[in-house]
Amino acid sequence: MDNKANFLYPRSRYHGQVKPENLVFNANLQEFAQKVSYICNLETAGKLTPEESYQKIRALWKQLKRSKQQLGIGNNMFGNDEQQ
């Protein structure tokens, strides 16, 4: 079962700044990309209409955006974590 999950939902290594929120967002981003790929393939194969595909991707995007906001990613644009 583990091999099947690894095949269907591959994960790439994270090479950015190691912070818990960055790791969680990276996992969410990879899941978003994987799901968008599946939706695109289903639409290409005629299993989903373009409108259904758009709505599903839009919902996934909103979910990813909400995740980003909850994790506080991008709030400190200049990377000044040190207090002066």
PDB file with one MODEL, atoms N, CA, C and O in Angstrom:
MODEL        1
ATOM      1  N   MET A   1       0.825  -1.194   0.000  1.00  0.00           N
ATOM      2  CA  MET A   1       0.000   0.000   0.000  1.00  0.00           C
ATOM      3  C   MET A   1       0.873   1.263   0.000  1.00  0.00           C
ATOM      4  O   MET A   1       0.546   2.249  -0.660  1.00  0.00           O
ATOM      5  N   ASP A   2       1.985   1.224   0.745  1.00  0.00           N
ATOM      6  CA  ASP A   2       2.863   2.384   0.818  1.00  0.00           C
ATOM      7  C   ASP A   2       3.463   2.712  -0.543  1.00  0.00           C
ATOM      8  O   ASP A   2       3.566   3.883  -0.908  1.00  0.00           O
ATOM      9  N   ASN A   3       3.862   1.685  -1.302  1.00  0.00           N
ATOM     10  CA  ASN A   3       4.424   1.911  -2.628  1.00  0.00           C
ATOM     11  C   ASN A   3       3.399   2.553  -3.552  1.00  0.00           C
ATOM     12  O   ASN A   3       3.732   3.427  -4.353  1.00  0.00           O
ATOM     13  N   LYS A   4       2.153   2.115  -3.435  1.00  0.00           N
ATOM     14  CA  LYS A   4       1.076   2.675  -4.252  1.00  0.00           C
ATOM     15  C   LYS A   4       0.881   4.158  -3.921  1.00  0.00           C
ATOM     16  O   LYS A   4       0.738   4.984  -4.823  1.00  0.00           O
ATOM     17  N   ALA A   5       0.877   4.488  -2.642  1.00  0.00           N
ATOM     18  CA  ALA A   5       0.718   5.882  -2.225  1.00  0.00           C
ATOM     19  C   ALA A   5       1.893   6.733  -2.699  1.00  0.00           C
ATOM     20  O   ALA A   5       1.702   7.862  -3.149  1.00  0.00           O
ATOM     21  N   ASN A   6       3.097   6.197  -2.600  1.00  0.00           N
ATOM     22  CA  ASN A   6       4.275   6.929  -3.082  1.00  0.00           C
ATOM     23  C   ASN A   6       4.214   7.149  -4.588  1.00  0.00           C
ATOM     24  O   ASN A   6       4.661   8.181  -5.087  1.00  0.00           O
ATOM     25  N   PHE A   7       3.662   6.179  -5.308  1.00  0.00           N
ATOM     26  CA  PHE A   7       3.544   6.312  -6.749  1.00  0.00           C
ATOM     27  C   PHE A   7       2.493   7.355  -7.118  1.00  0.00           C
ATOM     28  O   PHE A   7       2.724   8.207  -7.976  1.00  0.00           O
ATOM     29  N   LEU A   8       1.336   7.279  -6.460  1.00  0.00           N
ATOM     30  CA  LEU A   8       0.239   8.190  -6.778  1.00  0.00           C
ATOM     31  C   LEU A   8       0.456   9.600  -6.250  1.00  0.00           C
ATOM     32  O   LEU A   8       0.011  10.570  -6.864  1.00  0.00           O
ATOM     33  N   TYR A   9       1.133   9.718  -5.123  1.00  0.00           N
ATOM     34  CA  TYR A   9       1.342  11.016  -4.497  1.00  0.00           C
ATOM     35  C   TYR A   9       2.823  11.226  -4.189  1.00  0.00           C
ATOM     36  O   TYR A   9       3.217  11.233  -3.023  1.00  0.00           O
ATOM     37  N   PRO A  10       3.640  11.397  -5.221  1.00  0.00           N
ATOM     38  CA  PRO A  10       5.081  11.558  -4.980  1.00  0.00           C
ATOM     39  C   PRO A  10       5.372  12.869  -4.254  1.00  0.00           C
ATOM     40  O   PRO A  10       4.663  13.859  -4.429  1.00  0.00           O
ATOM     41  N   ARG A  11       6.402  12.861  -3.453  1.00  0.00           N
ATOM     42  CA  ARG A  11       6.838  14.057  -2.729  1.00  0.00           C
ATOM     43  C   ARG A  11       8.278  14.355  -3.112  1.00  0.00           C
ATOM     44  O   ARG A  11       9.097  13.449  -3.266  1.00  0.00           O
ATOM     45  N   SER A  12       8.568  15.628  -3.262  1.00  0.00           N
ATOM     46  CA  SER A  12       9.932  16.056  -3.547  1.00  0.00           C
ATOM     47  C   SER A  12      10.545  16.599  -2.267  1.00  0.00           C
ATOM     48  O   SER A  12       9.831  17.018  -1.356  1.00  0.00           O
ATOM     49  N   ARG A  13      11.856  16.591  -2.205  1.00  0.00           N
ATOM     50  CA  ARG A  13      12.553  17.136  -1.053  1.00  0.00           C
ATOM     51  C   ARG A  13      12.384  18.645  -1.009  1.00  0.00           C
ATOM     52  O   ARG A  13      12.219  19.302  -2.036  1.00  0.00           O
ATOM     53  N   TYR A  14      12.430  19.171   0.192  1.00  0.00           N
ATOM     54  CA  TYR A  14      12.329  20.611   0.403  1.00  0.00           C
ATOM     55  C   TYR A  14      13.725  21.174   0.596  1.00  0.00           C
ATOM     56  O   TYR A  14      14.495  20.658   1.406  1.00  0.00           O
ATOM     57  N   HIS A  15      14.063  22.232  -0.143  1.00  0.00           N
ATOM     58  CA  HIS A  15      15.401  22.806  -0.083  1.00  0.00           C
ATOM     59  C   HIS A  15      15.409  24.250   0.421  1.00  0.00           C
ATOM     60  O   HIS A  15      16.451  24.906   0.389  1.00  0.00           O
ATOM     61  N   GLY A  16      14.272  24.750   0.881  1.00  0.00           N
ATOM     62  CA  GLY A  16      14.197  26.128   1.350  1.00  0.00           C
ATOM     63  C   GLY A  16      14.570  26.261   2.808  1.00  0.00           C
ATOM     64  O   GLY A  16      15.141  25.352   3.410  1.00  0.00           O
ATOM     65  N   GLN A  17      14.231  27.431   3.375  1.00  0.00           N
ATOM     66  CA  GLN A  17      14.495  27.689   4.785  1.00  0.00           C
ATOM     67  C   GLN A  17      13.621  26.760   5.619  1.00  0.00           C
ATOM     68  O   GLN A  17      12.398  26.752   5.476  1.00  0.00           O
ATOM     69  N   VAL A  18      14.252  25.979   6.489  1.00  0.00           N
ATOM     70  CA  VAL A  18      13.533  24.954   7.256  1.00  0.00           C
ATOM     71  C   VAL A  18      12.851  25.595   8.454  1.00  0.00           C
ATOM     72  O   VAL A  18      13.479  25.897   9.469  1.00  0.00           O
ATOM     73  N   LYS A  19      11.550  25.793   8.304  1.00  0.00           N
ATOM     74  CA  LYS A  19      10.682  26.261   9.375  1.00  0.00           C
ATOM     75  C   LYS A  19       9.418  25.428   9.271  1.00  0.00           C
ATOM     76  O   LYS A  19       9.016  25.072   8.163  1.00  0.00           O
ATOM     77  N   PRO A  20       8.783  25.107  10.377  1.00  0.00           N
ATOM     78  CA  PRO A  20       7.590  24.247  10.322  1.00  0.00           C
ATOM     79  C   PRO A  20       6.530  24.743   9.346  1.00  0.00           C
ATOM     80  O   PRO A  20       5.961  23.952   8.592  1.00  0.00           O
ATOM     81  N   GLU A  21       6.260  26.047   9.355  1.00  0.00           N
ATOM     82  CA  GLU A  21       5.223  26.574   8.453  1.00  0.00           C
ATOM     83  C   GLU A  21       5.620  26.442   6.986  1.00  0.00           C
ATOM     84  O   GLU A  21       4.760  26.228   6.132  1.00  0.00           O
ATOM     85  N   ASN A  22       6.914  26.569   6.684  1.00  0.00           N
ATOM     86  CA  ASN A  22       7.377  26.402   5.302  1.00  0.00           C
ATOM     87  C   ASN A  22       7.231  24.953   4.844  1.00  0.00           C
ATOM     88  O   ASN A  22       6.842  24.688   3.707  1.00  0.00           O
ATOM     89  N   LEU A  23       7.544  24.027   5.736  1.00  0.00           N
ATOM     90  CA  LEU A  23       7.421  22.607   5.395  1.00  0.00           C
ATOM     91  C   LEU A  23       5.965  22.212   5.165  1.00  0.00           C
ATOM     92  O   LEU A  23       5.656  21.469   4.234  1.00  0.00           O
ATOM     93  N   VAL A  24       5.076  22.714   6.017  1.00  0.00           N
ATOM     94  CA  VAL A  24       3.648  22.408   5.861  1.00  0.00           C
ATOM     95  C   VAL A  24       3.125  23.007   4.564  1.00  0.00           C
ATOM     96  O   VAL A  24       2.398  22.347   3.821  1.00  0.00           O
ATOM     97  N   PHE A  25       3.495  24.266   4.288  1.00  0.00           N
ATOM     98  CA  PHE A  25       3.016  24.892   3.055  1.00  0.00           C
ATOM     99  C   PHE A  25       3.566  24.179   1.826  1.00  0.00           C
ATOM    100  O   PHE A  25       2.858  24.011   0.834  1.00  0.00           O
ATOM    101  N   ASN A  26       4.826  23.760   1.891  1.00  0.00           N
ATOM    102  CA  ASN A  26       5.406  23.027   0.765  1.00  0.00           C
ATOM    103  C   ASN A  26       4.642  21.738   0.502  1.00  0.00           C
ATOM    104  O   ASN A  26       4.389  21.397  -0.653  1.00  0.00           O
ATOM    105  N   ALA A  27       4.275  21.026   1.545  1.00  0.00           N
ATOM    106  CA  ALA A  27       3.483  19.796   1.387  1.00  0.00           C
ATOM    107  C   ALA A  27       2.122  20.124   0.777  1.00  0.00           C
ATOM    108  O   ALA A  27       1.645  19.406  -0.101  1.00  0.00           O
ATOM    109  N   ASN A  28       1.497  21.206   1.239  1.00  0.00           N
ATOM    110  CA  ASN A  28       0.209  21.620   0.675  1.00  0.00           C
ATOM    111  C   ASN A  28       0.346  22.013  -0.794  1.00  0.00           C
ATOM    112  O   ASN A  28      -0.520  21.701  -1.611  1.00  0.00           O
ATOM    113  N   LEU A  29       1.425  22.689  -1.118  1.00  0.00           N
ATOM    114  CA  LEU A  29       1.665  23.110  -2.496  1.00  0.00           C
ATOM    115  C   LEU A  29       1.871  21.908  -3.420  1.00  0.00           C
ATOM    116  O   LEU A  29       1.358  21.884  -4.540  1.00  0.00           O
ATOM    117  N   GLN A  30       2.617  20.918  -2.949  1.00  0.00           N
ATOM    118  CA  GLN A  30       2.834  19.712  -3.749  1.00  0.00           C
ATOM    119  C   GLN A  30       1.522  18.949  -3.956  1.00  0.00           C
ATOM    120  O   GLN A  30       1.266  18.416  -5.036  1.00  0.00           O
ATOM    121  N   GLU A  31       0.700  18.906  -2.913  1.00  0.00           N
ATOM    122  CA  GLU A  31      -0.596  18.234  -3.037  1.00  0.00           C
ATOM    123  C   GLU A  31      -1.488  18.984  -4.021  1.00  0.00           C
ATOM    124  O   GLU A  31      -2.190  18.360  -4.817  1.00  0.00           O
ATOM    125  N   PHE A  32      -1.466  20.305  -3.976  1.00  0.00           N
ATOM    126  CA  PHE A  32      -2.221  21.126  -4.918  1.00  0.00           C
ATOM    127  C   PHE A  32      -1.798  20.818  -6.357  1.00  0.00           C
ATOM    128  O   PHE A  32      -2.639  20.595  -7.228  1.00  0.00           O
ATOM    129  N   ALA A  33      -0.499  20.810  -6.589  1.00  0.00           N
ATOM    130  CA  ALA A  33       0.021  20.559  -7.936  1.00  0.00           C
ATOM    131  C   ALA A  33      -0.385  19.171  -8.440  1.00  0.00           C
ATOM    132  O   ALA A  33      -0.748  19.009  -9.605  1.00  0.00           O
ATOM    133  N   GLN A  34      -0.320  18.181  -7.560  1.00  0.00           N
ATOM    134  CA  GLN A  34      -0.688  16.820  -7.940  1.00  0.00           C
ATOM    135  C   GLN A  34      -2.166  16.736  -8.317  1.00  0.00           C
ATOM    136  O   GLN A  34      -2.523  16.121  -9.322  1.00  0.00           O
ATOM    137  N   LYS A  35      -3.023  17.358  -7.502  1.00  0.00           N
ATOM    138  CA  LYS A  35      -4.462  17.326  -7.769  1.00  0.00           C
ATOM    139  C   LYS A  35      -4.813  18.086  -9.044  1.00  0.00           C
ATOM    140  O   LYS A  35      -5.674  17.649  -9.808  1.00  0.00           O
ATOM    141  N   VAL A  36      -4.156  19.218  -9.278  1.00  0.00           N
ATOM    142  CA  VAL A  36      -4.394  19.977 -10.508  1.00  0.00           C
ATOM    143  C   VAL A  36      -4.001  19.132 -11.719  1.00  0.00           C
ATOM    144  O   VAL A  36      -4.692  19.147 -12.738  1.00  0.00           O
ATOM    145  N   SER A  37      -2.911  18.408 -11.611  1.00  0.00           N
ATOM    146  CA  SER A  37      -2.475  17.525 -12.697  1.00  0.00           C
ATOM    147  C   SER A  37      -3.531  16.470 -13.001  1.00  0.00           C
ATOM    148  O   SER A  37      -3.840  16.211 -14.164  1.00  0.00           O
ATOM    149  N   TYR A  38      -4.087  15.858 -11.946  1.00  0.00           N
ATOM    150  CA  TYR A  38      -5.142  14.852 -12.144  1.00  0.00           C
ATOM    151  C   TYR A  38      -6.374  15.463 -12.806  1.00  0.00           C
ATOM    152  O   TYR A  38      -6.952  14.876 -13.721  1.00  0.00           O
ATOM    153  N   ILE A  39      -6.769  16.639 -12.341  1.00  0.00           N
ATOM    154  CA  ILE A  39      -7.944  17.303 -12.909  1.00  0.00           C
ATOM    155  C   ILE A  39      -7.709  17.623 -14.378  1.00  0.00           C
ATOM    156  O   ILE A  39      -8.600  17.419 -15.202  1.00  0.00           O
ATOM    157  N   CYS A  40      -6.536  18.115 -14.716  1.00  0.00           N
ATOM    158  CA  CYS A  40      -6.209  18.428 -16.116  1.00  0.00           C
ATOM    159  C   CYS A  40      -6.256  17.170 -16.982  1.00  0.00           C
ATOM    160  O   CYS A  40      -6.767  17.194 -18.102  1.00  0.00           O
ATOM    161  N   ASN A  41      -5.725  16.088 -16.458  1.00  0.00           N
ATOM    162  CA  ASN A  41      -5.744  14.834 -17.208  1.00  0.00           C
ATOM    163  C   ASN A  41      -7.160  14.320 -17.406  1.00  0.00           C
ATOM    164  O   ASN A  41      -7.491  13.818 -18.480  1.00  0.00           O
ATOM    165  N   LEU A  42      -8.002  14.438 -16.381  1.00  0.00           N
ATOM    166  CA  LEU A  42      -9.397  14.014 -16.522  1.00  0.00           C
ATOM    167  C   LEU A  42     -10.147  14.878 -17.528  1.00  0.00           C
ATOM    168  O   LEU A  42     -10.987  14.382 -18.280  1.00  0.00           O
ATOM    169  N   GLU A  43      -9.841  16.171 -17.538  1.00  0.00           N
ATOM    170  CA  GLU A  43     -10.488  17.061 -18.505  1.00  0.00           C
ATOM    171  C   GLU A  43     -10.020  16.744 -19.922  1.00  0.00           C
ATOM    172  O   GLU A  43     -10.820  16.738 -20.857  1.00  0.00           O
ATOM    173  N   THR A  44      -8.742  16.484 -20.075  1.00  0.00           N
ATOM    174  CA  THR A  44      -8.193  16.137 -21.390  1.00  0.00           C
ATOM    175  C   THR A  44      -8.804  14.848 -21.920  1.00  0.00           C
ATOM    176  O   THR A  44      -9.040  14.710 -23.120  1.00  0.00           O
ATOM    177  N   ALA A  45      -9.062  13.894 -21.008  1.00  0.00           N
ATOM    178  CA  ALA A  45      -9.641  12.610 -21.397  1.00  0.00           C
ATOM    179  C   ALA A  45     -11.160  12.691 -21.596  1.00  0.00           C
ATOM    180  O   ALA A  45     -11.785  11.708 -21.994  1.00  0.00           O
ATOM    181  N   GLY A  46     -11.748  13.846 -21.324  1.00  0.00           N
ATOM    182  CA  GLY A  46     -13.179  14.003 -21.515  1.00  0.00           C
ATOM    183  C   GLY A  46     -14.019  13.530 -20.342  1.00  0.00           C
ATOM    184  O   GLY A  46     -15.240  13.430 -20.466  1.00  0.00           O
ATOM    185  N   LYS A  47     -13.400  13.239 -19.211  1.00  0.00           N
ATOM    186  CA  LYS A  47     -14.128  12.774 -18.025  1.00  0.00           C
ATOM    187  C   LYS A  47     -14.716  13.927 -17.226  1.00  0.00           C
ATOM    188  O   LYS A  47     -15.679  13.743 -16.481  1.00  0.00           O
ATOM    189  N   LEU A  48     -14.141  15.112 -17.378  1.00  0.00           N
ATOM    190  CA  LEU A  48     -14.651  16.328 -16.745  1.00  0.00           C
ATOM    191  C   LEU A  48     -14.835  17.396 -17.811  1.00  0.00           C
ATOM    192  O   LEU A  48     -14.088  17.446 -18.788  1.00  0.00           O
ATOM    193  N   THR A  49     -15.826  18.242 -17.618  1.00  0.00           N
ATOM    194  CA  THR A  49     -16.003  19.370 -18.544  1.00  0.00           C
ATOM    195  C   THR A  49     -15.001  20.458 -18.164  1.00  0.00           C
ATOM    196  O   THR A  49     -14.490  20.466 -17.044  1.00  0.00           O
ATOM    197  N   PRO A  50     -14.721  21.369 -19.082  1.00  0.00           N
ATOM    198  CA  PRO A  50     -13.824  22.474 -18.733  1.00  0.00           C
ATOM    199  C   PRO A  50     -14.347  23.278 -17.531  1.00  0.00           C
ATOM    200  O   PRO A  50     -13.561  23.705 -16.685  1.00  0.00           O
ATOM    201  N   GLU A  51     -15.651  23.480 -17.456  1.00  0.00           N
ATOM    202  CA  GLU A  51     -16.227  24.235 -16.335  1.00  0.00           C
ATOM    203  C   GLU A  51     -16.047  23.488 -15.012  1.00  0.00           C
ATOM    204  O   GLU A  51     -15.704  24.103 -14.002  1.00  0.00           O
ATOM    205  N   GLU A  52     -16.274  22.174 -15.003  1.00  0.00           N
ATOM    206  CA  GLU A  52     -16.059  21.374 -13.796  1.00  0.00           C
ATOM    207  C   GLU A  52     -14.595  21.438 -13.364  1.00  0.00           C
ATOM    208  O   GLU A  52     -14.284  21.579 -12.182  1.00  0.00           O
ATOM    209  N   SER A  53     -13.719  21.332 -14.339  1.00  0.00           N
ATOM    210  CA  SER A  53     -12.283  21.392 -14.053  1.00  0.00           C
ATOM    211  C   SER A  53     -11.911  22.732 -13.443  1.00  0.00           C
ATOM    212  O   SER A  53     -11.179  22.801 -12.456  1.00  0.00           O
ATOM    213  N   TYR A  54     -12.424  23.788 -14.043  1.00  0.00           N
ATOM    214  CA  TYR A  54     -12.143  25.131 -13.540  1.00  0.00           C
ATOM    215  C   TYR A  54     -12.621  25.283 -12.097  1.00  0.00           C
ATOM    216  O   TYR A  54     -11.895  25.802 -11.249  1.00  0.00           O
ATOM    217  N   GLN A  55     -13.842  24.830 -11.821  1.00  0.00           N
ATOM    218  CA  GLN A  55     -14.404  24.965 -10.479  1.00  0.00           C
ATOM    219  C   GLN A  55     -13.599  24.166  -9.453  1.00  0.00           C
ATOM    220  O   GLN A  55     -13.364  24.636  -8.340  1.00  0.00           O
ATOM    221  N   LYS A  56     -13.183  22.968  -9.829  1.00  0.00           N
ATOM    222  CA  LYS A  56     -12.395  22.141  -8.915  1.00  0.00           C
ATOM    223  C   LYS A  56     -11.026  22.775  -8.637  1.00  0.00           C
ATOM    224  O   LYS A  56     -10.569  22.797  -7.493  1.00  0.00           O
ATOM    225  N   ILE A  57     -10.385  23.282  -9.670  1.00  0.00           N
ATOM    226  CA  ILE A  57      -9.075  23.919  -9.498  1.00  0.00           C
ATOM    227  C   ILE A  57      -9.224  25.206  -8.689  1.00  0.00           C
ATOM    228  O   ILE A  57      -8.384  25.516  -7.845  1.00  0.00           O
ATOM    229  N   ARG A  58     -10.282  25.944  -8.947  1.00  0.00           N
ATOM    230  CA  ARG A  58     -10.527  27.177  -8.200  1.00  0.00           C
ATOM    231  C   ARG A  58     -10.709  26.880  -6.711  1.00  0.00           C
ATOM    232  O   ARG A  58     -10.174  27.597  -5.865  1.00  0.00           O
ATOM    233  N   ALA A  59     -11.457  25.831  -6.390  1.00  0.00           N
ATOM    234  CA  ALA A  59     -11.660  25.444  -4.988  1.00  0.00           C
ATOM    235  C   ALA A  59     -10.332  25.034  -4.346  1.00  0.00           C
ATOM    236  O   ALA A  59     -10.061  25.383  -3.197  1.00  0.00           O
ATOM    237  N   LEU A  60      -9.509  24.295  -5.088  1.00  0.00           N
ATOM    238  CA  LEU A  60      -8.195  23.897  -4.571  1.00  0.00           C
ATOM    239  C   LEU A  60      -7.316  25.125  -4.326  1.00  0.00           C
ATOM    240  O   LEU A  60      -6.594  25.193  -3.332  1.00  0.00           O
ATOM    241  N   TRP A  61      -7.387  26.100  -5.248  1.00  0.00           N
ATOM    242  CA  TRP A  61      -6.596  27.322  -5.120  1.00  0.00           C
ATOM    243  C   TRP A  61      -7.005  28.088  -3.856  1.00  0.00           C
ATOM    244  O   TRP A  61      -6.154  28.568  -3.107  1.00  0.00           O
ATOM    245  N   LYS A  62      -8.320  28.194  -3.632  1.00  0.00           N
ATOM    246  CA  LYS A  62      -8.794  28.894  -2.442  1.00  0.00           C
ATOM    247  C   LYS A  62      -8.324  28.196  -1.170  1.00  0.00           C
ATOM    248  O   LYS A  62      -7.976  28.846  -0.184  1.00  0.00           O
ATOM    249  N   GLN A  63      -8.319  26.878  -1.204  1.00  0.00           N
ATOM    250  CA  GLN A  63      -7.854  26.092  -0.063  1.00  0.00           C
ATOM    251  C   GLN A  63      -6.357  26.347   0.176  1.00  0.00           C
ATOM    252  O   GLN A  63      -5.932  26.506   1.320  1.00  0.00           O
ATOM    253  N   LEU A  64      -5.563  26.387  -0.895  1.00  0.00           N
ATOM    254  CA  LEU A  64      -4.126  26.647  -0.769  1.00  0.00           C
ATOM    255  C   LEU A  64      -3.883  28.066  -0.259  1.00  0.00           C
ATOM    256  O   LEU A  64      -3.019  28.286   0.590  1.00  0.00           O
ATOM    257  N   LYS A  65      -4.641  29.016  -0.772  1.00  0.00           N
ATOM    258  CA  LYS A  65      -4.501  30.408  -0.350  1.00  0.00           C
ATOM    259  C   LYS A  65      -4.842  30.563   1.134  1.00  0.00           C
ATOM    260  O   LYS A  65      -4.156  31.280   1.863  1.00  0.00           O
ATOM    261  N   ARG A  66      -5.904  29.889   1.573  1.00  0.00           N
ATOM    262  CA  ARG A  66      -6.293  29.915   2.982  1.00  0.00           C
ATOM    263  C   ARG A  66      -5.184  29.313   3.859  1.00  0.00           C
ATOM    264  O   ARG A  66      -4.885  29.825   4.937  1.00  0.00           O
ATOM    265  N   SER A  67      -4.588  28.227   3.381  1.00  0.00           N
ATOM    266  CA  SER A  67      -3.483  27.582   4.085  1.00  0.00           C
ATOM    267  C   SER A  67      -2.315  28.552   4.234  1.00  0.00           C
ATOM    268  O   SER A  67      -1.719  28.648   5.307  1.00  0.00           O
ATOM    269  N   LYS A  68      -1.987  29.264   3.170  1.00  0.00           N
ATOM    270  CA  LYS A  68      -0.885  30.229   3.189  1.00  0.00           C
ATOM    271  C   LYS A  68      -1.142  31.325   4.211  1.00  0.00           C
ATOM    272  O   LYS A  68      -0.245  31.711   4.961  1.00  0.00           O
ATOM    273  N   GLN A  69      -2.366  31.820   4.233  1.00  0.00           N
ATOM    274  CA  GLN A  69      -2.707  32.881   5.180  1.00  0.00           C
ATOM    275  C   GLN A  69      -2.651  32.378   6.619  1.00  0.00           C
ATOM    276  O   GLN A  69      -2.131  33.071   7.494  1.00  0.00           O
ATOM    277  N   GLN A  70      -3.179  31.187   6.876  1.00  0.00           N
ATOM    278  CA  GLN A  70      -3.188  30.631   8.228  1.00  0.00           C
ATOM    279  C   GLN A  70      -1.775  30.363   8.741  1.00  0.00           C
ATOM    280  O   GLN A  70      -1.498  30.507   9.931  1.00  0.00           O
ATOM    281  N   LEU A  71      -0.893  29.973   7.834  1.00  0.00           N
ATOM    282  CA  LEU A  71       0.493  29.688   8.226  1.00  0.00           C
ATOM    283  C   LEU A  71       1.342  30.951   8.328  1.00  0.00           C
ATOM    284  O   LEU A  71       2.447  30.912   8.868  1.00  0.00           O
ATOM    285  N   GLY A  72       0.834  32.069   7.815  1.00  0.00           N
ATOM    286  CA  GLY A  72       1.573  33.328   7.875  1.00  0.00           C
ATOM    287  C   GLY A  72       2.724  33.383   6.900  1.00  0.00           C
ATOM    288  O   GLY A  72       3.695  34.104   7.129  1.00  0.00           O
ATOM    289  N   ILE A  73       2.636  32.635   5.816  1.00  0.00           N
ATOM    290  CA  ILE A  73       3.691  32.633   4.800  1.00  0.00           C
ATOM    291  C   ILE A  73       3.630  33.962   4.029  1.00  0.00           C
ATOM    292  O   ILE A  73       2.563  34.365   3.566  1.00  0.00           O
ATOM    293  N   GLY A  74       4.768  34.633   3.895  1.00  0.00           N
ATOM    294  CA  GLY A  74       4.836  35.857   3.110  1.00  0.00           C
ATOM    295  C   GLY A  74       4.468  37.118   3.863  1.00  0.00           C
ATOM    296  O   GLY A  74       4.473  38.202   3.281  1.00  0.00           O
ATOM    297  N   ASN A  75       4.147  37.004   5.149  1.00  0.00           N
ATOM    298  CA  ASN A  75       3.813  38.204   5.916  1.00  0.00           C
ATOM    299  C   ASN A  75       5.025  39.083   6.144  1.00  0.00           C
ATOM    300  O   ASN A  75       4.915  40.310   6.145  1.00  0.00           O
ATOM    301  N   ASN A  76       6.184  38.465   6.338  1.00  0.00           N
ATOM    302  CA  ASN A  76       7.422  39.199   6.555  1.00  0.00           C
ATOM    303  C   ASN A  76       8.237  39.127   5.271  1.00  0.00           C
ATOM    304  O   ASN A  76       9.111  38.274   5.125  1.00  0.00           O
ATOM    305  N   MET A  77       7.942  40.031   4.344  1.00  0.00           N
ATOM    306  CA  MET A  77       8.509  39.951   3.000  1.00  0.00           C
ATOM    307  C   MET A  77      10.015  40.178   2.958  1.00  0.00           C
ATOM    308  O   MET A  77      10.679  39.713   2.032  1.00  0.00           O
ATOM    309  N   PHE A  78      10.569  40.888   3.947  1.00  0.00           N
ATOM    310  CA  PHE A  78      11.989  41.220   3.893  1.00  0.00           C
ATOM    311  C   PHE A  78      12.849  40.249   4.685  1.00  0.00           C
ATOM    312  O   PHE A  78      14.071  40.391   4.714  1.00  0.00           O
ATOM    313  N   GLY A  79      12.231  39.266   5.327  1.00  0.00           N
ATOM    314  CA  GLY A  79      12.980  38.234   6.034  1.00  0.00           C
ATOM    315  C   GLY A  79      13.697  38.714   7.272  1.00  0.00           C
ATOM    316  O   GLY A  79      14.659  38.086   7.712  1.00  0.00           O
ATOM    317  N   ASN A  80      13.252  39.801   7.835  1.00  0.00           N
ATOM    318  CA  ASN A  80      13.886  40.345   9.044  1.00  0.00           C
ATOM    319  C   ASN A  80      13.283  39.680  10.264  1.00  0.00           C
ATOM    320  O   ASN A  80      12.407  40.254  10.911  1.00  0.00           O
ATOM    321  N   ASP A  81      13.733  38.486  10.587  1.00  0.00           N
ATOM    322  CA  ASP A  81      13.235  37.761  11.740  1.00  0.00           C
ATOM    323  C   ASP A  81      13.845  38.280  13.029  1.00  0.00           C
ATOM    324  O   ASP A  81      13.297  38.079  14.113  1.00  0.00           O
ATOM    325  N   GLU A  82      14.995  38.956  12.905  1.00  0.00           N
ATOM    326  CA  GLU A  82      15.696  39.466  14.089  1.00  0.00           C
ATOM    327  C   GLU A  82      15.062  40.775  14.529  1.00  0.00           C
ATOM    328  O   GLU A  82      14.717  41.617  13.700  1.00  0.00           O
ATOM    329  N   GLN A  83      14.912  40.941  15.824  1.00  0.00           N
ATOM    330  CA  GLN A  83      14.378  42.172  16.366  1.00  0.00           C
ATOM    331  C   GLN A  83      15.529  43.160  16.554  1.00  0.00           C
ATOM    332  O   GLN A  83      16.626  42.775  16.960  1.00  0.00           O
ATOM    333  N   GLN A  84      15.275  44.412  16.261  1.00  0.00           N
ATOM    334  CA  GLN A  84      16.331  45.422  16.380  1.00  0.00           C
ATOM    335  C   GLN A  84      16.207  46.167  17.669  1.00  0.00           C
ATOM    336  O   GLN A  84      17.010  47.059  17.947  1.00  0.00           O
TER     337      GLN A  84
ENDMDL
END
